[in-house]
Amino acid sequence: MTELLGERRQTGRGGRGATAPAWAVLLAVCAGQFLVVLDVSVVNVALPSMRTSLGMGETGQQWVVNAYALTFAGFLLLGGRAADLFGRKKVFLTGLGLFTLASLAGGLAQDPWMLITARTVQGLGSAVLAPTTLSILTTSFTEGAERTRAIGTWTAVGAGGGAAGGLVGGVLTDYLSWRWVLLVNVPVGLVVLATAFSCLTESRGPAGRRLDVPGAVLVTGGVATLAYGISQTETHGWTSTASLAPLAAGLAVLALFTAVERRTAQPLMPLRLFRVRSVSAANAVLLACGAATFATWYFLSLYMQGVLHYSPVRAGLSFLPHTVSIIIGSKIAPRLMARMDPRIVGAAGGLMSAAGLAWQSTLTAHGTFAGSILGPGVVTMFGAGLLMTPIAAAATSGVGIGEQGLVSGLLNTSRQLGGALGLTVLATTAADRIAARTAAHAAPADALASGYARAFLVGAAILAVGTCLIALLPKPTPKEAALQ
């Protein structure tokens, strides 16, 4: 890391040359990435406290998570394109400022709608910020070993944010208040803003591009409306107008999005890419993976605190093995891919993760840490780590160099959108089961455990079906196999 502690000249199209300490650039960018990844998971442990404090129902609690995930996924591609067009430093500061203000508003929320609105704006800020962080790194460090080290640090910080989310949320909720899960972003965000303002230099991408704002608004609005319609089935059923109207509206908006993208010169999501078999199959697999695994932390947080009566800190600590497992799986996958067909590695990982979710579905009101949390969690996340690396490699191998970033953005979007929709479907499934068990006069803890178990079982089925789609991926060419 000594090479990263010197000075680095930042240059870029449309920017000016300026000497900036490399450590400061790396610190600012990695801190921004850390905040984005942290807030994907940090609220999970705090959800029971939020519900009690603000009087939220199950649906409101679910939308505290989904509001962030939907806007983050829906505007992710737009954020990356905005950075190229308007300047990476300017967009980085804008996204971080928006994220920080929304964190303050969420921490001070007095009603559920205020908290959900703040989380929505947080997701928008993250969507602007996240793709800019990597873009700044690749334009600030010379291609080669030093850029690889910088990106390695950025990747490690992202993984650390995911690992720290449950623990940070648990500590802050237990010893201060759930509000500090959001308020802690404010002082950190202000420090990072000051650092970025002083050390980053402006740079832009090629001229002549424009933002596809209608595309971003339509895809986010369509998916959000669809998710809302699914959530309505929890109380009104699938055949009621309250459910069918938003479901139909969501599908109509997504159809309009497809029509707009076909006619836009520079679309947010070029539909022609989906004619590449590796891209379409990989996105379908990651959509299923996100739908099945994203809700794991959500339901386990509720199970540990609502059924097993864990404290927020203990619940947060219980998630650390999950994160370690997915990191180990991700590290082992490239080595396995060098020795066998990557599709076999991905399929093995997907089936292992589905088996872990099926094991998780055996949880009961009297479950143990080893049998109901640690064992199935480690299997699920290790399998997910094995799955995602070969799928990402397969998708990007089927397109040109100039579209690598776009395909990577599509993969992230599919995973995030899958997670948001999956959470809605699985939460509705759990709620239906809980209501049925309650009507049958089951004890509250038994009813909750039964509902969460059903959600994990459905998640296992979704992931198993999604894993079968790996068979649609093309076989690696000899050249691609040699590069693994």
C-alpha positions as CSV (number, residue, x, y, z in Angstrom):
1,M,0.0,0.0,0.0
2,T,3.0,2.4,0.2
3,E,2.5,3.3,-3.5
4,L,-1.0,4.5,-2.6
5,L,0.2,6.9,0.0
6,G,2.1,9.2,-2.3
7,E,0.6,11.8,-4.6
8,R,-1.4,11.0,-7.7
9,R,-2.2,13.4,-10.5
10,Q,-5.9,13.3,-11.4
11,T,-6.8,14.0,-14.9
12,G,-9.8,13.5,-17.0
13,R,-11.6,14.7,-20.1
14,G,-12.9,18.1,-19.4
15,G,-11.0,18.4,-16.1
16,R,-7.8,20.0,-15.0
17,G,-4.7,18.4,-13.7
18,A,-4.1,18.8,-10.0
19,T,-1.9,17.1,-7.5
20,A,-3.8,15.3,-4.7
21,P,-2.6,12.9,-2.0
22,A,-3.5,9.4,-3.2
23,W,-4.4,8.3,0.3
24,A,-7.0,11.1,0.6
25,V,-8.6,10.2,-2.8
26,L,-8.8,6.6,-1.7
27,L,-10.1,7.5,1.7
28,A,-12.9,9.7,0.3
29,V,-14.0,7.2,-2.3
30,C,-13.9,4.2,0.0
31,A,-15.7,6.0,2.8
32,G,-18.5,6.9,0.3
33,Q,-18.7,3.2,-0.8
34,F,-18.7,2.1,2.8
35,L,-21.7,4.3,3.7
36,V,-23.7,3.0,0.6
37,V,-23.1,-0.7,1.4
38,L,-23.6,-0.2,5.1
39,D,-27.1,1.3,4.7
40,V,-28.3,-1.7,2.7
41,S,-28.1,-3.9,5.8
42,V,-27.7,-1.6,8.9
43,V,-31.4,-1.0,9.4
44,N,-32.4,-4.7,9.6
45,V,-31.4,-5.2,13.2
46,A,-33.1,-1.9,14.1
47,L,-36.5,-2.7,12.5
48,P,-38.2,-4.0,15.6
49,S,-37.2,-0.9,17.5
50,M,-38.4,1.3,14.6
51,R,-41.7,-0.5,14.5
52,T,-42.3,0.0,18.3
53,S,-41.2,3.6,18.3
54,L,-43.2,4.8,15.2
55,G,-46.1,2.3,15.4
56,M,-45.5,0.7,12.1
57,G,-47.2,-2.4,10.7
58,E,-45.6,-5.3,8.9
59,T,-45.9,-3.6,5.5
60,G,-44.4,-0.3,6.8
61,Q,-41.5,-2.2,8.3
62,Q,-40.9,-4.0,5.0
63,W,-40.9,-0.7,3.0
64,V,-38.2,0.8,5.3
65,V,-35.9,-1.8,3.5
66,N,-37.6,-1.8,0.1
67,A,-37.8,2.0,-0.3
68,Y,-34.0,2.2,-0.2
69,A,-33.4,-0.9,-2.4
70,L,-35.9,0.1,-5.1
71,T,-34.6,3.6,-5.7
72,F,-31.0,2.4,-5.4
73,A,-31.5,-0.2,-8.1
74,G,-33.7,1.9,-10.3
75,F,-31.3,4.9,-10.5
76,L,-28.0,3.1,-10.4
77,L,-27.4,3.2,-14.1
78,L,-28.5,6.8,-14.3
79,G,-26.1,7.7,-11.6
80,G,-23.1,6.3,-13.4
81,R,-24.1,8.1,-16.6
82,A,-24.6,11.4,-14.8
83,A,-21.0,11.1,-13.4
84,D,-19.6,10.8,-17.0
85,L,-21.7,13.7,-18.3
86,F,-21.7,16.3,-15.5
87,G,-18.4,15.5,-13.8
88,R,-17.4,12.8,-11.3
89,K,-16.5,15.0,-8.5
90,K,-19.6,17.1,-8.8
91,V,-21.9,14.0,-8.9
92,F,-20.0,12.4,-6.0
93,L,-20.6,15.4,-3.8
94,T,-24.2,15.7,-4.9
95,G,-24.9,12.1,-4.2
96,L,-23.2,12.1,-0.8
97,G,-24.9,15.4,0.2
98,L,-28.3,14.0,-0.7
99,F,-27.5,10.8,1.2
100,T,-26.4,12.7,4.3
101,L,-29.4,15.0,4.3
102,A,-31.8,12.1,3.9
103,S,-30.0,10.3,6.8
104,L,-30.7,13.3,9.0
105,A,-34.3,13.4,8.0
106,G,-34.7,9.7,8.6
107,G,-33.1,9.9,12.0
108,L,-35.5,12.7,13.1
109,A,-38.6,11.0,11.6
110,Q,-41.7,11.1,13.7
111,D,-44.0,9.1,11.5
112,P,-43.6,6.0,9.3
113,W,-44.2,7.9,6.1
114,M,-41.4,10.3,7.0
115,L,-38.9,7.5,7.6
116,I,-39.9,5.7,4.4
117,T,-39.6,8.9,2.4
118,A,-36.2,9.6,3.9
119,R,-35.1,6.0,3.0
120,T,-36.3,6.6,-0.6
121,V,-34.2,9.7,-0.9
122,Q,-31.3,7.9,0.7
123,G,-31.5,5.2,-2.0
124,L,-31.5,7.9,-4.7
125,G,-28.4,9.5,-3.2
126,S,-26.7,6.0,-3.0
127,A,-27.6,5.3,-6.7
128,V,-25.8,8.6,-7.6
129,L,-22.9,8.0,-5.3
130,A,-22.1,4.3,-5.7
131,P,-21.1,4.1,-9.4
132,T,-19.2,7.3,-9.1
133,T,-16.8,5.9,-6.5
134,L,-15.4,3.2,-8.8
135,S,-15.3,5.6,-11.7
136,I,-13.2,8.1,-9.7
137,L,-10.7,5.3,-8.8
138,T,-10.2,4.2,-12.3
139,T,-9.5,7.7,-13.5
140,S,-7.3,8.6,-10.5
141,F,-4.9,5.7,-10.5
142,T,-2.7,4.6,-13.4
143,E,-3.8,1.3,-15.1
144,G,-1.8,-1.6,-13.7
145,A,-0.7,-2.7,-10.3
146,E,-1.5,0.5,-8.4
147,R,-5.0,0.7,-9.8
148,T,-5.5,-3.0,-9.0
149,R,-4.4,-2.3,-5.4
150,A,-6.8,0.6,-5.1
151,I,-9.7,-1.3,-6.5
152,G,-8.8,-4.2,-4.1
153,T,-9.0,-1.8,-1.2
154,W,-12.4,-0.5,-2.5
155,T,-13.8,-4.0,-2.8
156,A,-12.6,-4.9,0.7
157,V,-14.2,-1.8,2.1
158,G,-17.5,-2.7,0.4
159,A,-17.4,-6.2,1.9
160,G,-16.6,-4.6,5.3
161,G,-19.6,-2.4,5.0
162,G,-21.9,-5.4,4.5
163,A,-20.2,-7.2,7.5
164,A,-20.4,-4.1,9.7
165,G,-24.1,-3.4,9.0
166,G,-25.6,-5.8,11.4
167,L,-23.1,-5.1,14.1
168,V,-23.2,-1.3,13.8
169,G,-27.0,-1.4,13.8
170,G,-27.1,-3.6,16.8
171,V,-24.7,-1.6,18.9
172,L,-26.3,1.8,18.1
173,T,-29.8,0.5,18.6
174,D,-28.9,-1.2,21.9
175,Y,-26.9,1.5,23.5
176,L,-28.3,4.7,21.9
177,S,-31.4,4.5,19.8
178,W,-32.5,3.2,16.4
179,R,-32.4,6.8,15.2
180,W,-28.6,6.7,15.4
181,V,-28.5,4.0,12.8
182,L,-29.3,6.8,10.4
183,L,-27.9,9.8,12.3
184,V,-24.4,8.3,12.4
185,N,-24.2,8.9,8.7
186,V,-24.4,12.7,9.2
187,P,-21.0,13.4,10.9
188,V,-19.3,10.8,8.8
189,G,-20.9,12.2,5.6
190,L,-19.8,15.8,6.4
191,V,-16.2,14.7,7.0
192,V,-16.2,12.8,3.7
193,L,-17.7,15.8,1.9
194,A,-15.0,18.1,3.2
195,T,-12.3,15.6,2.3
196,A,-13.7,15.0,-1.2
197,F,-14.2,18.7,-1.9
198,S,-10.6,19.4,-1.1
199,C,-8.8,16.4,-2.7
200,L,-10.8,15.3,-5.7
201,T,-10.3,16.8,-9.1
202,E,-13.1,17.1,-11.7
203,S,-13.1,14.7,-14.6
204,R,-15.7,13.8,-17.3
205,G,-16.4,11.1,-19.8
206,P,-16.8,11.6,-23.6
207,A,-19.0,14.5,-24.7
208,G,-22.3,14.1,-26.5
209,R,-24.0,11.7,-24.2
210,R,-27.2,12.5,-22.4
211,L,-29.2,11.2,-19.4
212,D,-32.2,8.9,-19.9
213,V,-34.2,10.3,-17.0
214,P,-37.5,9.0,-18.3
215,G,-36.1,5.5,-18.4
216,A,-34.9,5.6,-14.8
217,V,-38.2,7.1,-13.5
218,L,-40.3,4.6,-15.4
219,V,-38.4,1.4,-14.4
220,T,-38.2,2.5,-10.7
221,G,-41.9,3.6,-10.7
222,G,-43.0,0.4,-12.4
223,V,-41.1,-2.0,-10.1
224,A,-42.2,0.0,-7.0
225,T,-45.9,-0.1,-8.1
226,L,-45.6,-3.8,-8.8
227,A,-44.0,-4.4,-5.4
228,Y,-46.8,-2.3,-3.7
229,G,-49.5,-4.4,-5.5
230,I,-47.8,-7.6,-4.2
231,S,-47.8,-6.2,-0.7
232,Q,-51.5,-5.4,-0.9
233,T,-52.3,-9.1,-1.4
234,E,-51.3,-9.6,2.2
235,T,-54.5,-8.0,3.4
236,H,-56.8,-7.9,0.4
237,G,-55.9,-11.1,-1.5
238,W,-54.8,-11.6,-5.1
239,T,-58.2,-11.1,-6.7
240,S,-59.2,-7.8,-5.0
241,T,-59.2,-4.5,-6.9
242,A,-56.7,-3.1,-4.3
243,S,-54.2,-5.7,-5.4
244,L,-55.0,-6.0,-9.1
245,A,-55.0,-2.3,-9.9
246,P,-51.4,-1.6,-8.8
247,L,-50.2,-4.9,-10.2
248,A,-51.7,-4.0,-13.6
249,A,-50.4,-0.4,-13.4
250,G,-46.9,-1.6,-12.5
251,L,-46.8,-4.0,-15.5
252,A,-48.2,-1.2,-17.8
253,V,-45.4,1.2,-16.6
254,L,-42.8,-1.4,-17.2
255,A,-44.2,-2.0,-20.7
256,L,-44.0,1.7,-21.3
257,F,-40.4,1.7,-20.1
258,T,-39.6,-1.0,-22.7
259,A,-41.2,1.0,-25.4
260,V,-39.3,4.2,-24.4
261,E,-36.0,2.3,-24.3
262,R,-36.5,0.9,-27.8
263,R,-36.9,4.5,-29.2
264,T,-34.3,6.3,-27.1
265,A,-30.9,7.0,-28.9
266,Q,-29.0,6.5,-25.6
267,P,-31.2,4.3,-23.4
268,L,-30.6,3.7,-19.8
269,M,-30.9,-0.1,-20.4
270,P,-30.0,-1.0,-24.0
271,L,-32.4,-3.8,-24.8
272,R,-30.2,-5.1,-27.5
273,L,-27.8,-6.4,-24.8
274,F,-30.5,-8.9,-23.8
275,R,-30.1,-10.6,-27.2
276,V,-26.7,-11.7,-26.0
277,R,-27.5,-15.1,-24.4
278,S,-24.8,-14.8,-21.7
279,V,-26.2,-11.4,-20.6
280,S,-29.8,-12.4,-20.5
281,A,-29.2,-15.7,-18.7
282,A,-26.8,-14.2,-16.2
283,N,-29.3,-11.4,-15.3
284,A,-32.1,-13.9,-14.9
285,V,-30.0,-16.0,-12.5
286,L,-28.9,-12.9,-10.4
287,L,-32.5,-11.7,-10.3
288,A,-33.5,-15.0,-8.7
289,C,-30.5,-15.0,-6.5
290,G,-31.3,-11.5,-5.2
291,A,-35.0,-12.4,-4.7
292,A,-34.1,-15.4,-2.6
293,T,-31.1,-14.2,-0.6
294,F,-31.8,-10.5,0.0
295,A,-34.5,-11.2,2.5
296,T,-32.3,-13.5,4.6
297,W,-31.1,-10.8,6.8
298,Y,-34.5,-9.2,7.1
299,F,-36.3,-12.4,8.3
300,L,-33.4,-13.5,10.5
301,S,-33.4,-10.1,12.2
302,L,-37.1,-10.5,13.0
303,Y,-36.7,-14.1,14.0
304,M,-33.8,-13.5,16.3
305,Q,-35.3,-10.5,18.1
306,G,-39.0,-11.3,17.9
307,V,-38.9,-15.1,18.5
308,L,-35.6,-15.9,20.2
309,H,-35.4,-12.6,22.0
310,Y,-31.9,-11.7,21.1
311,S,-30.7,-8.2,21.9
312,P,-29.8,-6.0,18.8
313,V,-26.1,-6.4,19.6
314,R,-26.3,-10.2,19.7
315,A,-28.4,-10.3,16.5
316,G,-25.8,-8.1,14.8
317,L,-22.9,-10.3,15.9
318,S,-24.8,-13.4,14.7
319,F,-24.6,-12.1,11.1
320,L,-20.8,-12.0,11.0
321,P,-20.4,-15.6,10.0
322,H,-22.7,-15.0,7.1
323,T,-20.5,-12.3,5.7
324,V,-17.3,-14.2,6.2
325,S,-18.9,-17.1,4.4
326,I,-19.8,-15.1,1.3
327,I,-16.4,-13.6,1.1
328,I,-14.7,-17.0,1.4
329,G,-17.0,-18.4,-1.3
330,S,-16.2,-15.4,-3.6
331,K,-12.5,-15.9,-3.1
332,I,-12.6,-19.7,-3.7
333,A,-14.7,-19.4,-6.9
334,P,-12.0,-18.1,-9.2
335,R,-9.7,-20.9,-8.2
336,L,-12.4,-23.5,-9.0
337,M,-13.2,-21.7,-12.3
338,A,-9.6,-22.2,-13.4
339,R,-10.0,-26.0,-13.0
340,M,-13.5,-26.7,-14.3
341,D,-16.3,-25.2,-16.3
342,P,-17.5,-22.0,-14.6
343,R,-21.1,-23.0,-15.2
344,I,-20.5,-26.1,-12.9
345,V,-19.1,-23.8,-10.2
346,G,-22.1,-21.5,-10.4
347,A,-24.6,-24.3,-10.4
348,A,-23.0,-26.0,-7.4
349,G,-23.0,-22.7,-5.6
350,G,-26.7,-22.0,-6.4
351,L,-27.8,-25.4,-5.4
352,M,-25.8,-25.2,-2.2
353,S,-27.4,-21.8,-1.4
354,A,-30.9,-23.2,-2.1
355,A,-30.1,-26.1,0.2
356,G,-29.1,-23.7,2.9
357,L,-32.4,-21.8,2.6
358,A,-34.3,-25.1,2.7
359,W,-32.4,-25.9,5.9
360,Q,-33.2,-22.4,7.2
361,S,-36.9,-23.2,6.6
362,T,-36.8,-25.8,9.4
363,L,-36.4,-23.1,12.1
364,T,-38.9,-23.2,15.0
365,A,-39.8,-21.1,18.0
366,H,-37.3,-23.0,20.0
367,G,-34.5,-23.0,17.6
368,T,-30.8,-22.8,18.5
369,F,-28.1,-20.5,17.2
370,A,-26.1,-23.4,15.7
371,G,-29.0,-25.2,14.1
372,S,-31.3,-22.3,13.1
373,I,-28.9,-19.5,12.3
374,L,-25.2,-20.4,12.0
375,G,-25.4,-23.7,10.1
376,P,-27.9,-22.8,7.4
377,G,-26.6,-19.2,7.1
378,V,-23.0,-20.3,6.4
379,V,-24.2,-22.8,3.8
380,T,-26.5,-20.3,2.1
381,M,-23.9,-17.5,1.9
382,F,-21.0,-19.7,0.9
383,G,-23.1,-21.0,-1.9
384,A,-24.1,-17.4,-2.9
385,G,-20.4,-16.5,-3.0
386,L,-19.6,-19.4,-5.3
387,L,-22.6,-18.5,-7.6
388,M,-22.1,-14.8,-8.2
389,T,-18.5,-14.7,-9.4
390,P,-18.9,-17.1,-12.4
391,I,-22.2,-15.6,-13.3
392,A,-20.7,-12.1,-13.5
393,A,-17.7,-13.5,-15.4
394,A,-20.0,-15.2,-17.9
395,A,-22.1,-12.1,-18.5
396,T,-19.2,-9.8,-19.2
397,S,-17.4,-12.3,-21.4
398,G,-20.1,-12.0,-24.0
399,V,-19.9,-8.3,-24.8
400,G,-17.3,-5.8,-26.0
401,I,-14.8,-3.9,-23.9
402,G,-16.8,-0.6,-24.3
403,E,-19.9,-2.2,-22.7
404,Q,-18.3,-3.9,-19.7
405,G,-19.3,-1.2,-17.3
406,L,-22.9,-1.1,-18.6
407,V,-23.2,-4.9,-18.3
408,S,-21.8,-4.7,-14.7
409,G,-24.4,-2.1,-13.9
410,L,-27.2,-4.3,-15.4
411,L,-26.1,-7.2,-13.1
412,N,-26.1,-5.0,-10.0
413,T,-29.5,-3.6,-11.0
414,S,-31.0,-7.1,-11.6
415,R,-29.7,-8.3,-8.2
416,Q,-31.1,-5.2,-6.4
417,L,-34.5,-5.3,-8.1
418,G,-34.7,-9.0,-7.5
419,G,-34.0,-8.4,-3.9
420,A,-36.7,-5.7,-3.6
421,L,-39.4,-7.7,-5.4
422,G,-38.3,-10.9,-3.6
423,L,-38.7,-9.3,-0.2
424,T,-42.2,-8.2,-1.1
425,V,-43.2,-11.6,-2.3
426,L,-41.6,-13.5,0.7
427,A,-42.9,-11.0,3.2
428,T,-46.4,-11.5,1.9
429,T,-45.9,-15.3,2.0
430,A,-44.8,-15.0,5.6
431,A,-47.6,-12.8,6.6
432,D,-50.2,-15.1,5.1
433,R,-48.7,-18.1,7.0
434,I,-48.6,-16.1,10.3
435,A,-52.2,-15.1,9.9
436,A,-53.3,-18.6,9.2
437,R,-51.4,-20.0,12.2
438,T,-52.7,-17.2,14.5
439,A,-56.3,-18.0,13.4
440,A,-55.6,-21.6,14.4
441,H,-54.8,-20.3,17.9
442,A,-51.0,-21.0,17.7
443,A,-48.8,-19.3,20.1
444,P,-47.4,-15.9,18.8
445,A,-43.8,-17.2,18.7
446,D,-44.9,-20.4,16.9
447,A,-46.9,-18.4,14.3
448,L,-44.0,-16.0,13.6
449,A,-41.5,-18.8,13.3
450,S,-43.8,-20.7,11.0
451,G,-44.3,-17.7,8.7
452,Y,-40.5,-17.0,8.5
453,A,-39.9,-20.7,7.8
454,R,-42.4,-20.6,4.9
455,A,-40.6,-17.6,3.4
456,F,-37.3,-19.3,3.5
457,L,-38.8,-22.4,1.8
458,V,-40.3,-20.3,-1.0
459,G,-36.9,-18.5,-1.4
460,A,-35.2,-21.9,-1.7
461,A,-37.6,-22.9,-4.5
462,I,-37.0,-19.5,-6.3
463,L,-33.2,-20.0,-6.2
464,A,-33.3,-23.6,-7.3
465,V,-35.3,-22.6,-10.4
466,G,-33.0,-19.7,-11.1
467,T,-30.0,-21.9,-10.8
468,C,-31.4,-24.1,-13.6
469,L,-31.1,-21.1,-15.9
470,I,-27.3,-21.5,-15.7
471,A,-27.8,-24.2,-18.3
472,L,-28.7,-21.4,-20.8
473,L,-25.2,-19.8,-20.5
474,P,-22.9,-20.6,-23.5
475,K,-19.9,-22.8,-22.9
476,P,-16.7,-20.8,-22.4
477,T,-14.5,-20.6,-25.5
478,P,-11.0,-22.0,-25.2
479,K,-9.7,-18.4,-25.0
480,E,-12.1,-17.5,-22.2
481,A,-11.3,-20.7,-20.4
482,A,-7.5,-19.9,-20.6
483,L,-8.2,-16.5,-19.0
484,Q,-10.1,-17.9,-16.0
